[in-house]
Amino acid sequence: HGLRGGGTISGCALQLAALMGAEHITLVGVDMCGKFHYDNTPAAQRGGMWEGRMTWMMRFIRYAQGCGIEVDTLSPSALCHFGLRRVRC
């Protein structure tokens, strides 16, 4: 197995953590609803990417969970609407 590209940098980090044997992954700053990309280009210029990227991220989160890896988020995220648990400090 290897990293699958085409999603988000956060998705690649999630995959890498799983491949390295993580038992618990906490996402931080993965809101999945921003109006701009990392390079400050508007999200609308790339064709409404968030819907597809959220599906992609949830696929990998479900895969990680199926492998026994606990995945949650520390910060607010649109992924919570799909069942990702948010932890509180």
Secondary structure, DSSP 8 states (H G I E B T S, - for coil): -----SS-HHHHHHHHHHHTT-SEEEE-S--S--SB-TTS-BGGGGSSHHHHHHHHHHHHHHHHHHTT-EEEESS--GGGGGT-EE---
